[in-house]
Amino acid sequence: MIAERRKAIFEADSSVLGFNVGINFGAVAGQTIFHAHMHLIPRREGDVIDPRGLARGVIPSKQLY
């Protein structure tokens, strides 16, 4: 399913150059609806200052490199 959506997004929007995939598993990880789902996040050049370690952003001591 992820591969199909990825392909469709690439075909629909040439500004998308990459993706992040995320899963929240458990209430302490931010899951609010308890069923299986994934987040496919389209990324564009320059959409954030420093895209490295996106998932680490939730851990303050891991945010700086």
C-alpha positions as CSV (number, residue, x, y, z in Angstrom):
1,M,0.0,0.0,0.0
2,I,2.8,2.4,0.9
3,A,4.5,1.7,-2.5
4,E,1.3,2.4,-4.4
5,R,0.6,5.7,-2.6
6,R,4.3,6.7,-3.0
7,K,4.1,6.2,-6.8
8,A,0.7,8.1,-7.0
9,I,2.1,11.0,-5.1
10,F,5.3,11.2,-7.2
11,E,3.2,11.1,-10.3
12,A,0.8,13.8,-9.1
13,D,3.4,16.2,-7.6
14,S,6.9,16.6,-9.1
15,S,8.0,18.8,-6.1
16,V,7.9,15.7,-3.8
17,L,11.5,14.3,-3.7
18,G,11.3,11.9,-0.8
19,F,9.1,10.6,2.1
20,N,9.1,9.9,5.8
21,V,7.1,6.9,7.0
22,G,5.8,6.9,10.6
23,I,3.9,4.7,12.9
24,N,2.6,5.7,16.3
25,F,2.3,2.5,18.4
26,G,0.8,2.9,21.9
27,A,-0.7,5.9,23.7
28,V,2.7,7.1,25.0
29,A,3.9,7.3,21.4
30,G,1.0,9.4,20.4
31,Q,-1.4,6.8,19.1
32,T,-5.0,7.9,19.7
33,I,-7.0,5.5,17.5
34,F,-6.0,1.9,18.3
35,H,-5.8,0.3,14.9
36,A,-3.0,-0.2,12.4
37,H,-2.1,2.8,10.3
38,M,1.0,4.5,8.9
39,H,1.8,8.1,8.0
40,L,3.4,8.6,4.6
41,I,4.8,12.1,4.7
42,P,5.8,13.7,1.4
43,R,9.1,15.7,1.6
44,R,10.3,18.6,-0.6
45,E,13.6,20.2,-0.9
46,G,13.9,22.9,1.8
47,D,10.7,22.1,3.6
48,V,12.6,22.1,6.9
49,I,16.0,23.6,7.8
50,D,17.6,20.2,8.7
51,P,15.7,17.0,7.8
52,R,18.1,14.6,9.5
53,G,16.7,12.5,12.3
54,L,13.1,13.5,12.0
55,A,11.9,10.8,14.4
56,R,14.5,11.8,16.9
57,G,12.9,15.3,17.2
58,V,10.7,13.9,19.9
59,I,13.7,13.3,22.2
60,P,15.2,16.7,23.1
61,S,18.7,15.3,23.8
62,K,18.8,13.6,20.3
63,Q,17.7,16.7,18.3
64,L,21.2,18.2,17.8
65,Y,23.9,16.5,15.8
